[in-house]
Amino acid sequence: MPKYSPDYQTSTHQSATAWELDDLEVFGLIATDRSLVIRFWNKWMVQHSGLSPAEVIGRPLFDVFPYIPEHHLDKLYEFALAGQPTILAQRLHKYLIQLPRQLRQHEESTPADKYMCQKAAVLPLVRHDEVVGTLTLIDDVTERVLRENELEQTIAAQNALIETTRGILTLDLKECLNRIVKETSALLRAAATAVVLRENDSLTAVACLIDGKSSDIKEPIPVPKLDSPTQLPEGSHIAQWVALSDHMVRLDDLSVSPGRDNIVSFHPQARSVLAAPLQIGGQLQGAIIVESTRPKAYTKNDETLLLGLALNGSAALKNAELYTERAENETRLRTLMDTVPSVIVALDANRRIIEFNPTAESVLGWKREDVLGLDFMRLCIPESLWGAFSSDINLTLTTNTPVRGLEAEVHNVRGARMVVLWNMARCVNPATKQYCIILSGQDITARKQAETERERLIDELRKAMSEIKTLRGFIPICAGCKKIRDDQGYWIQVEQYISSRSDAKFTHGLCPTCAKKYFPDVEITGEPGDAKPEATKSETASE
């Protein structure tokens, strides 16, 4: 009988127990003699290898499976023939014997996982305390490994989403997109990963990893004005294809896909591409693009994972947009506060100072950094006004009722009293999301002093006016004796007329002319002479 004949049987290998194992469909069983010639091949091995017993029994094991010695696993059989059993862990060696694995429903095969994952044991086959051969047990653990891989991938995806979410919280768009690219590249084992953003009519790669190294691609990629990516000419960039698709894109093999000839990719040897859009409010803002050098490298699960990362990328873009808008608003507000000629003081709900503009520094004398966190009432407001001032603040805080035109005394850093015209309004502190009070004031101390001085002058003028009686109009006076006719028609002396109509009082003396007239013997010296008489209109009218 030939040495490798399938019909070769000896009593050594015709154990009833062994033949009963032929019907065992849970494990694969291979029995060999000491020469490692296959003597037993159960139905499980027939089902998963596609080889019948007639094709393998009588042949050397390593002829049927040359993979074993090629990967130095033949030592396991040396150990078994020496009486030492060996177990082969799947995590260290994916399989002992190359057997095709069965695909699960809706699963797509890739070259990386076309073989069955196995846990194997190579045992000595003993009869009467003598090793007469080897027994190989094959356990198909593919489903368990796939589930473990899925679980690990799910955990990794969750960690990636958490990590990219942290990137969003940093408010740094560049850092966040770099994190997304890094996590995406690691999870999908991509040869190239890029985030492209659309600005007007061009796309720019703002973050890119090629073969694990950061790549700086500064040249913008124009967005063609076409209706469909199928209209793109040869030599178009993959980013242009994604921009025109406006949805999830998966290209399984760039080399054979019709209508996609000569597409330019980020990686020079890219064969398959997966891309997810970045959108804000339904508007395309860019995309995450991953490339592999293997065809059909990406699955539906990869699409779902990339879509989740793309959602984080979209959130990062929206967050950056809001942050930029907020920063611009804060800049405008800061510029306004720094340039407005009014005292601006912001208080929290406990009346602590949270903002103090340059005008407040100039008017009140304190430096901003010295008063932040201090109680404004105790700092500036006289104790006698605490109740009224607090009441107005509480009213504004609780009812959002603005207070306008509140005149209140304050004291500055030197303790000097001054008057400020305050307005109060409620707003939300963007840092704490709590209500705060904005006080805007004008220093009206000089104006109040001017008003006080004016009132004093007015009072003095009124008092003076009350003491003055004024003569007005034409006064009839005699051209000869100079008597004046009163309202009753009587002619009276000038002194009497004026005294009765004013507070003037007269004293009498003599002018030089009259002195000479009445006292001719007395020499008058040092006195001016009479002024040259001139007729006035009133005198002319009287005459």
C-alpha positions as CSV (number, residue, x, y, z in Angstrom):
1,M,0.0,0.0,0.0
2,P,1.4,3.4,-0.9
3,K,2.7,5.5,1.9
4,Y,0.3,8.5,1.2
5,S,-2.7,6.4,0.2
6,P,-6.0,7.8,1.6
7,D,-6.9,4.2,2.5
8,Y,-3.9,3.8,4.7
9,Q,-5.1,2.8,8.1
10,T,-3.5,1.3,11.1
11,S,-4.8,0.3,14.4
12,T,-2.9,3.1,16.0
13,H,-5.1,5.7,14.3
14,Q,-8.4,3.7,14.3
15,S,-9.4,4.6,17.8
16,A,-13.2,4.5,18.1
17,T,-13.1,7.8,20.0
18,A,-11.3,9.5,17.1
19,W,-13.8,8.3,14.5
20,E,-16.7,9.5,16.7
21,L,-15.1,12.9,16.6
22,D,-15.6,13.0,12.8
23,D,-19.2,14.1,13.3
24,L,-18.1,16.9,15.7
25,E,-19.0,20.2,14.0
26,V,-17.7,22.6,16.7
27,F,-14.0,22.1,16.2
28,G,-11.7,21.2,13.4
29,L,-9.6,18.1,14.1
30,I,-6.5,16.9,12.2
31,A,-4.6,13.8,13.4
32,T,-1.2,13.0,12.1
33,D,1.3,10.2,12.7
34,R,4.9,10.8,14.0
35,S,5.9,11.7,10.4
36,L,3.3,14.4,10.4
37,V,1.3,12.7,7.7
38,I,-2.4,13.5,7.9
39,R,-4.4,10.4,9.2
40,F,-7.6,12.0,10.2
41,W,-9.6,14.9,8.8
42,N,-13.1,15.6,10.3
43,K,-16.2,17.0,8.7
44,W,-15.6,20.5,10.2
45,M,-12.3,20.6,8.2
46,V,-14.0,19.5,5.1
47,Q,-16.7,22.2,5.5
48,H,-14.2,25.1,6.1
49,S,-11.3,24.1,3.9
50,G,-13.2,22.8,1.0
51,L,-10.8,19.8,0.9
52,S,-12.2,16.3,1.2
53,P,-10.5,13.5,3.3
54,A,-9.4,11.9,0.0
55,E,-7.5,15.0,-0.9
56,V,-5.5,15.3,2.3
57,I,-5.3,12.0,4.1
58,G,-1.9,10.4,3.5
59,R,-0.2,13.7,2.6
60,P,2.3,15.5,4.8
61,L,0.7,18.3,6.8
62,F,3.2,20.9,5.7
63,D,2.6,20.1,2.0
64,V,-1.1,20.8,2.5
65,F,-0.4,23.9,4.6
66,P,3.0,25.4,3.8
67,Y,2.0,28.5,5.8
68,I,2.8,26.6,9.0
69,P,6.6,26.2,8.4
70,E,6.8,29.5,6.5
71,H,5.8,31.3,9.7
72,H,7.9,29.0,12.0
73,L,4.9,27.3,13.5
74,D,6.3,23.9,12.8
75,K,8.0,24.1,16.2
76,L,4.5,23.5,17.7
77,Y,4.5,20.0,16.2
78,E,8.0,19.3,17.4
79,F,6.8,20.1,20.9
80,A,3.8,17.9,20.5
81,L,5.9,14.9,19.3
82,A,8.1,15.5,22.4
83,G,5.0,15.1,24.5
84,Q,4.4,18.9,25.1
85,P,1.0,20.3,24.3
86,T,0.8,23.9,22.9
87,I,-2.0,26.4,22.7
88,L,-1.8,29.1,20.0
89,A,-3.4,32.4,21.1
90,Q,-5.3,34.3,18.4
91,R,-4.0,37.7,19.6
92,L,-0.4,36.6,19.0
93,H,-1.1,34.5,15.8
94,K,-4.3,35.2,13.9
95,Y,-4.5,31.6,12.7
96,L,-2.6,28.3,12.5
97,I,-4.0,27.1,9.2
98,Q,-5.2,29.5,6.5
99,L,-8.9,28.9,6.1
100,P,-11.3,31.3,4.4
101,R,-13.7,32.9,6.8
102,Q,-17.4,33.2,6.2
103,L,-18.7,36.7,5.7
104,R,-21.5,37.9,7.9
105,Q,-24.7,39.2,6.3
106,H,-24.2,42.6,4.6
107,E,-20.5,42.4,5.4
108,E,-18.0,43.5,2.8
109,S,-14.7,41.5,2.5
110,T,-11.4,43.2,2.5
111,P,-7.9,41.6,2.0
112,A,-7.0,42.3,5.6
113,D,-9.6,39.9,7.1
114,K,-10.3,37.2,4.5
115,Y,-8.9,34.4,6.7
116,M,-10.6,32.8,9.7
117,C,-9.5,33.9,13.2
118,Q,-8.5,30.8,15.1
119,K,-7.6,29.6,18.5
120,A,-5.6,26.4,18.1
121,A,-4.1,23.6,20.1
122,V,-1.4,21.2,19.0
123,L,-1.5,18.1,21.3
124,P,0.5,14.9,21.4
125,L,-1.5,11.8,20.4
126,V,-0.6,9.2,23.0
127,R,-1.2,5.4,23.0
128,H,0.0,3.2,25.8
129,D,2.1,6.1,27.1
130,E,3.8,6.5,23.8
131,V,3.5,9.5,21.5
132,V,2.3,8.1,18.2
133,G,1.3,11.4,16.5
134,T,-0.3,14.8,16.8
135,L,-3.8,16.1,17.2
136,T,-4.6,19.6,16.0
137,L,-7.8,21.3,17.3
138,I,-9.0,24.4,15.4
139,D,-11.6,26.7,17.1
140,D,-13.2,29.3,14.8
141,V,-13.2,32.5,17.0
142,T,-13.8,34.9,14.1
143,E,-17.1,36.1,15.3
144,R,-15.8,36.7,18.8
145,V,-12.8,38.6,17.4
146,L,-15.0,40.6,15.1
147,R,-17.3,41.5,18.0
148,E,-14.3,42.4,20.2
149,N,-12.9,44.5,17.3
150,E,-16.2,46.2,16.9
151,L,-16.4,46.9,20.6
152,E,-12.8,48.2,20.6
153,Q,-13.6,50.3,17.6
154,T,-16.7,51.7,19.3
155,I,-14.7,52.6,22.4
156,A,-12.0,54.1,20.2
157,A,-14.7,56.1,18.3
158,Q,-16.3,57.3,21.5
159,N,-12.8,58.3,22.8
160,A,-12.2,60.1,19.5
161,L,-15.5,61.9,19.7
162,I,-14.7,62.9,23.3
163,E,-11.2,64.0,22.3
164,T,-12.5,66.1,19.4
165,T,-15.3,67.5,21.7
166,R,-12.5,68.7,24.0
167,G,-11.0,70.3,21.0
168,I,-14.2,72.2,20.4
169,L,-14.2,73.4,24.0
170,T,-10.7,74.9,23.5
171,L,-12.3,77.5,21.1
172,D,-9.2,77.0,18.9
173,L,-10.5,76.0,15.4
174,K,-7.1,75.0,14.1
175,E,-6.3,72.8,17.1
176,C,-9.7,71.2,17.0
177,L,-9.5,70.3,13.3
178,N,-6.0,68.9,13.8
179,R,-7.4,66.7,16.5
180,I,-10.2,65.5,14.3
181,V,-7.7,64.7,11.5
182,K,-5.4,62.9,13.9
183,E,-8.2,60.8,15.5
184,T,-9.8,60.1,12.1
185,S,-6.5,58.9,10.6
186,A,-5.8,56.6,13.5
187,L,-9.4,55.1,13.6
188,L,-9.7,54.5,9.9
189,R,-6.1,53.6,9.3
190,A,-6.0,56.2,6.6
191,A,-3.0,56.8,4.4
192,A,-4.1,60.4,4.1
193,T,-6.7,62.5,6.1
194,A,-7.6,66.1,5.4
195,V,-10.1,68.7,6.4
196,V,-10.9,71.2,3.6
197,L,-12.9,74.4,4.2
198,R,-14.7,76.3,1.6
199,E,-14.1,80.1,1.3
200,N,-16.0,81.8,-1.4
201,D,-15.1,79.8,-4.6
202,S,-12.1,77.8,-3.4
203,L,-11.3,75.0,-1.0
204,T,-8.3,75.1,1.4
205,A,-6.8,72.1,3.3
206,V,-6.5,73.6,6.7
207,A,-5.4,70.3,8.4
208,C,-3.8,67.4,6.6
209,L,-1.9,64.1,7.5
210,I,-0.2,62.1,4.8
211,D,1.4,58.8,5.9
212,G,1.2,60.0,9.5
213,K,3.0,63.3,8.9
214,S,1.5,66.7,8.9
215,S,1.4,68.3,5.4
216,D,1.0,72.0,4.7
217,I,-1.0,72.4,1.5
218,K,-1.4,76.1,1.0
219,E,-2.5,76.2,-2.6
220,P,-6.3,76.7,-2.8
221,I,-8.4,74.3,-4.8
222,P,-11.0,76.1,-7.0
223,V,-14.6,75.0,-6.8
224,P,-15.9,74.5,-10.4
225,K,-19.3,75.9,-11.2
226,L,-20.9,72.6,-12.2
227,D,-24.1,70.9,-11.3
228,S,-22.7,67.4,-10.7
229,P,-19.3,65.9,-9.9
230,T,-19.7,63.6,-12.9
231,Q,-19.2,66.7,-15.1
232,L,-15.7,67.2,-13.7
233,P,-12.9,67.0,-16.2
234,E,-10.0,64.6,-15.9
235,G,-7.3,65.7,-13.5
236,S,-9.9,67.2,-11.0
237,H,-9.1,67.0,-7.3
238,I,-11.0,64.7,-5.0
239,A,-11.9,67.7,-2.9
240,Q,-13.7,69.2,-5.9
241,W,-15.7,66.0,-6.2
242,V,-16.7,66.1,-2.6
243,A,-17.6,69.8,-2.8
244,L,-20.0,69.2,-5.7
245,S,-21.5,66.0,-4.1
246,D,-22.7,67.9,-0.9
247,H,-23.2,64.5,0.9
248,M,-21.3,61.4,2.1
249,V,-19.0,60.1,-0.6
250,R,-17.4,56.7,-0.9
251,L,-15.2,55.7,-3.8
252,D,-14.2,52.1,-3.5
253,D,-11.5,52.0,-6.3
254,L,-10.3,55.1,-8.1
255,S,-8.5,53.0,-10.7
256,V,-11.6,51.3,-12.0
257,S,-14.5,53.6,-11.1
258,P,-16.2,54.8,-14.3
259,G,-16.2,58.6,-14.8
260,R,-13.5,59.1,-12.2
261,D,-10.4,58.7,-14.3
262,N,-7.3,60.6,-13.2
263,I,-8.7,62.1,-10.0
264,V,-6.1,63.9,-8.1
265,S,-5.9,62.8,-4.4
266,F,-4.0,63.9,-1.4
267,H,-2.1,60.6,-1.3
268,P,-0.3,59.8,-4.5
269,Q,-1.2,56.0,-4.3
270,A,-4.8,56.5,-3.0
271,R,-7.2,53.7,-4.2
272,S,-10.3,54.3,-2.1
273,V,-11.8,57.5,-0.6
274,L,-14.3,58.3,2.1
275,A,-15.5,61.8,2.7
276,A,-18.2,63.4,4.9
277,P,-19.5,67.0,4.5
278,L,-19.0,69.8,7.1
279,Q,-22.2,71.8,7.2
280,I,-23.5,74.8,9.2
281,G,-27.2,75.5,8.9
282,G,-27.5,73.3,5.8
283,Q,-24.7,75.1,4.0
284,L,-21.6,73.2,2.9
285,Q,-18.6,74.6,4.7
286,G,-16.1,71.9,3.8
287,A,-15.4,68.2,4.3
288,I,-13.3,65.5,6.0
289,I,-11.6,63.3,3.5
290,V,-9.8,60.0,4.2
291,E,-7.9,58.0,1.7
292,S,-6.5,54.5,1.7
293,T,-4.0,52.8,-0.6
294,R,-6.2,49.7,-0.6
295,P,-9.3,49.3,-2.7
296,K,-12.6,48.9,-0.9
297,A,-11.0,49.9,2.3
298,Y,-14.0,51.5,3.9
299,T,-17.3,50.0,5.1
300,K,-20.7,51.3,6.2
301,N,-19.4,51.3,9.8
302,D,-16.6,53.6,8.7
303,E,-19.1,55.9,7.1
304,T,-21.1,56.1,10.4
305,L,-17.9,56.8,12.3
306,L,-16.7,59.5,9.9
307,L,-20.1,61.1,9.9
308,G,-19.9,61.4,13.7
309,L,-16.5,63.0,13.5
310,A,-17.8,65.3,10.7
311,L,-20.6,66.4,13.1
312,N,-18.0,67.4,15.6
313,G,-16.1,69.2,12.9
314,S,-19.3,71.1,11.9
315,A,-19.8,72.0,15.6
316,A,-16.2,73.2,15.8
317,L,-16.8,75.5,12.8
318,K,-20.0,76.8,14.3
319,N,-18.4,77.3,17.6
320,A,-15.5,79.1,16.0
321,E,-17.9,81.3,14.1
322,L,-19.8,82.2,17.3
323,Y,-16.5,82.7,19.1
324,T,-15.2,85.0,16.4
325,E,-18.4,86.9,16.5
326,R,-18.3,87.1,20.2
327,A,-14.7,88.2,20.2
328,E,-15.5,90.9,17.6
329,N,-18.4,92.1,19.8
330,E,-16.2,92.2,22.9
331,T,-13.6,94.1,20.9
332,R,-16.2,96.6,19.8
333,L,-17.6,96.8,23.4
334,R,-14.1,97.3,24.8
335,T,-13.3,100.0,22.3
336,L,-16.6,101.7,23.1
337,M,-16.0,101.5,26.8
338,D,-12.4,102.7,26.5
339,T,-13.4,105.7,24.3
340,V,-16.8,106.8,25.6
341,P,-16.5,110.0,27.8
342,S,-18.8,108.5,30.4
343,V,-18.1,106.6,33.6
344,I,-18.9,102.9,33.0
345,V,-19.0,100.6,35.9
346,A,-20.4,97.0,35.7
347,L,-21.5,95.3,38.9
348,D,-22.5,91.7,39.6
349,A,-25.6,90.8,41.6
350,N,-23.6,91.3,44.8
351,R,-22.6,94.8,43.7
352,R,-19.0,93.8,43.2
353,I,-17.2,95.6,40.4
354,I,-16.5,93.5,37.3
355,E,-15.7,96.3,34.9
356,F,-14.2,99.8,35.3
357,N,-13.5,101.8,32.2
358,P,-10.7,104.4,31.7
359,T,-13.1,107.3,32.2
360,A,-14.1,105.9,35.5
361,E,-10.4,105.7,36.4
362,S,-9.9,109.3,35.3
363,V,-13.0,110.7,37.2
364,L,-12.9,108.6,40.3
365,G,-9.1,108.1,40.6
366,W,-8.9,104.3,41.1
367,K,-7.1,101.9,38.8
368,R,-9.2,99.2,37.2
369,E,-7.0,96.4,38.5
370,D,-7.3,97.8,42.0
371,V,-11.1,97.8,42.2
372,L,-12.2,94.7,40.4
373,G,-14.1,92.5,42.9
374,L,-14.6,95.3,45.4
375,D,-18.0,96.4,46.7
376,F,-18.9,99.5,44.7
377,M,-21.2,100.9,47.4
378,R,-18.6,100.8,50.1
379,L,-16.0,102.1,47.6
380,C,-17.8,105.2,46.2
381,I,-21.2,105.8,47.7
382,P,-21.7,107.8,50.9
383,E,-23.3,105.6,53.6
384,S,-26.3,107.9,53.8
385,L,-27.2,107.0,50.2
386,W,-26.7,103.2,50.5
387,G,-30.4,102.5,51.0
388,A,-31.7,104.5,48.0
389,F,-28.9,103.4,45.7
390,S,-29.4,99.7,46.6
391,S,-33.2,100.1,46.1
392,D,-32.6,101.3,42.5
393,I,-30.1,98.5,41.8
394,N,-32.5,95.8,43.1
395,L,-35.4,97.3,41.0
396,T,-33.3,97.1,37.9
397,L,-32.0,93.6,38.6
398,T,-35.4,92.1,39.5
399,T,-37.7,93.8,37.0
400,N,-35.3,94.9,34.2
401,T,-36.5,98.4,34.7
402,P,-33.8,100.9,33.6
403,V,-33.1,103.9,36.0
404,R,-32.3,107.1,34.3
405,G,-31.1,110.5,35.6
406,L,-30.3,109.5,39.1
407,E,-28.2,112.2,40.7
408,A,-26.0,110.8,43.5
409,E,-23.0,112.0,45.5
410,V,-19.9,109.9,45.3
411,H,-16.5,110.3,46.7
412,N,-13.3,109.8,44.7
413,V,-10.0,108.1,45.7
414,R,-9.0,111.3,47.6
415,G,-12.3,111.4,49.5
416,A,-13.6,114.5,47.7
417,R,-17.3,114.7,47.2
418,M,-18.6,114.9,43.6
419,V,-22.0,114.6,41.9
420,V,-22.6,112.0,39.2
421,L,-25.7,111.6,37.1
422,W,-26.2,107.9,36.9
423,N,-28.2,105.6,34.5
424,M,-28.7,101.9,35.3
425,A,-29.5,99.0,33.1
426,R,-29.5,95.2,33.4
427,C,-27.6,92.8,31.1
428,V,-26.2,89.3,31.1
429,N,-22.5,88.7,32.0
430,P,-21.2,86.5,29.1
431,A,-18.6,85.0,31.4
432,T,-21.0,83.8,34.1
433,K,-24.4,83.9,32.2
434,Q,-25.8,85.8,35.2
435,Y,-27.5,89.2,35.4
436,C,-25.3,92.2,36.1
437,I,-25.8,95.9,36.4
438,I,-24.3,98.5,34.0
439,L,-23.9,101.9,35.5
440,S,-23.1,104.8,33.2
441,G,-22.5,108.2,34.7
442,Q,-21.6,111.8,33.9
443,D,-19.6,113.9,36.3
444,I,-21.9,116.9,36.8
445,T,-20.0,118.4,39.8
446,A,-18.9,121.5,37.9
447,R,-22.3,121.9,36.5
448,K,-23.9,121.6,39.9
449,Q,-21.5,124.2,41.3
450,A,-22.2,126.5,38.4
451,E,-25.9,126.1,39.0
452,T,-25.5,126.9,42.7
453,E,-23.4,129.9,41.8
454,R,-26.0,131.0,39.3
455,E,-28.8,130.7,41.8
456,R,-26.8,132.7,44.3
457,L,-26.3,135.5,41.8
458,I,-29.9,135.4,40.8
459,D,-31.0,135.7,44.5
460,E,-28.6,138.6,45.0
461,L,-29.9,140.3,41.8
462,R,-33.4,139.8,42.9
463,K,-32.6,141.3,46.3
464,A,-30.9,144.3,44.6
465,M,-33.7,144.8,42.2
466,S,-36.2,144.8,45.0
467,E,-34.3,147.7,46.6
468,I,-34.1,149.8,43.4
469,K,-36.8,152.2,42.3
470,T,-36.3,153.4,38.8
471,L,-37.5,156.8,37.2
472,R,-38.6,156.4,33.6
473,G,-40.2,158.5,31.0
474,F,-40.4,162.4,30.4
475,I,-40.2,164.5,33.6
476,P,-41.9,168.0,33.2
477,I,-39.4,170.6,34.8
478,C,-39.6,174.4,34.9
479,A,-37.0,176.0,32.8
480,G,-36.7,178.9,35.2
481,C,-37.0,177.6,38.8
482,K,-36.4,174.0,38.0
483,K,-39.4,172.8,39.9
484,I,-41.0,169.6,38.7
485,R,-44.7,169.1,38.0
486,D,-46.0,165.9,39.7
487,D,-48.9,163.7,38.6
488,Q,-51.4,165.9,40.4
489,G,-50.2,169.0,38.6
490,Y,-48.4,170.6,41.5
491,W,-44.9,172.1,41.0
492,I,-42.6,170.8,43.7
493,Q,-38.8,170.9,44.3
494,V,-36.6,168.5,42.5
495,E,-35.5,166.9,45.8
496,Q,-39.0,166.3,46.9
497,Y,-40.0,164.7,43.6
498,I,-37.0,162.3,43.4
499,S,-37.2,161.4,47.1
500,S,-40.8,160.5,46.8
501,R,-40.1,158.2,43.9
502,S,-36.8,156.5,44.9
503,D,-34.7,155.7,47.9
504,A,-32.3,158.5,47.1
505,K,-31.6,161.0,49.8
506,F,-30.3,164.5,49.3
507,T,-27.7,166.6,51.1
508,H,-27.3,170.3,50.3
509,G,-24.3,172.4,49.4
510,L,-23.4,175.4,47.1
511,C,-21.8,175.2,43.7
512,P,-19.1,177.8,43.0
513,T,-21.4,180.0,41.0
514,C,-24.0,180.1,43.8
515,A,-21.4,180.5,46.4
516,K,-20.1,183.7,44.7
517,K,-23.6,184.9,44.3
518,Y,-24.6,184.4,47.9
519,F,-21.2,185.0,49.5
520,P,-19.4,187.5,47.4
521,D,-16.9,188.3,50.1
522,V,-15.7,184.8,50.5
523,E,-13.0,183.6,48.2
524,I,-13.8,180.2,46.9
525,T,-10.7,178.2,45.6
526,G,-10.1,174.6,44.4
527,E,-13.6,174.1,43.1
528,P,-14.3,173.5,39.4
529,G,-16.5,176.0,37.6
530,D,-19.9,175.5,36.2
531,A,-20.1,173.2,33.2
532,K,-21.1,174.7,30.0
533,P,-24.8,174.4,29.8
534,E,-26.2,172.2,27.0
535,A,-29.8,171.9,26.1
536,T,-31.2,168.4,26.0
537,K,-34.0,167.2,23.9
538,S,-36.1,166.7,27.0
539,E,-35.4,170.2,28.1
540,T,-36.2,171.5,24.7
541,A,-39.5,169.6,24.7
542,S,-40.3,171.0,28.2
543,E,-39.8,174.5,27.0
